[in-house]
Amino acid sequence: MKKSILFLAMLIISSSLYAYVDSDMDGVENAVDQCPNTPFTDLVDINGCTKKSLVSPHHFDVIVGASYSDSDYLTLNTTNTLSSTLQVDYYYKNFSLQASTSYFTTNGDSFSDSGLYDSFVGAAYQFKPLENLSLRVGAGAILPTYNTSLNNNNTDYTASLNLSYNISKFNLFGAYSYTQINDDDVSFVDANGTVTSSANYQNTNAYSLGAGYYMTNKLYLSGAYNSSDSVYQSIEDIQTASVYGYYSIDEHWFSTCSYAYGLSDSASKNYVSLRLGYFF
């Protein structure tokens, strides 16, 4: 008799254990879980709904890259330029900070140079006034780490606005930026004190328009038209047509590639860039 009672008790306990199911492993049984499939990193209330995420809102990425261009838009002499770049970004929700710099080596028929280009530090904020529309406003400083004989010696300031609109897998985008150029004008004189040439700076406007397509959830491709004032007066606008690709390797690694073709004599005729980034 005692064995029968013990067996029955074990059967009841076993049945109650097997009846308990918690598919999302949040500690709340499926039968009373009002928010199924909550992420494993979330803390939930008694109803199984998220009350706090354990995933940090702070993120970073580090991007390294290399680029090549086959002319110099200032001199219009035939040159080949190789550059290496380093970029670091910090993200907190919709806010981001960025810092970047690059080192170049230029060789031409009668000209060669190497060193740092100007460096950049800036901040941006992104928001969505509509479900499919994203706006990103930014501001930054261009630091005079580019040392030349043309008095590139002062910090410049820039502000930008980017728009992105998604239609299914298609993406339409546009961008505008304004840069206040604070560099000092410079004049070149000969042995007799006669001015032979000069470089006069001006503030610049730049914009781009383009469209992209999400080929897969890992691959994005786009094309754009870009135009910018030259920082030098009397130089025609810099116009290019460009293509861009972004590929997500895994949850941390990603890569980008871009190609731009010069549409004006003031632009590099060909520009190619490859970059590799790590997000954490």
Secondary structure, DSSP 8 states (H G I E B T S, - for coil): -HHHHHHHHHHHHHHHHHH---TT-SSS-TTT-SSTT--TTEEE-TTS-EEEE-S-SEEEEEEEEEEEEEE-TTT--EEEEEEEEEEEEEEETTEEEEEEEEEEEEEESS-EEEEE--EEEEEEEEEEEETTEEEEEEEEEEE-----TT---S-EEEEEEEEEEEETTEEEEEEEEEEE-----EEEE-TTS-EEEEE-B--EEEEEEEEEEESSSSEEEEEEEEEE--SBTTS--EEEEEEEEEEE-SSSEEEEEEEEEE-STTS-SEEEEEEEEEE-
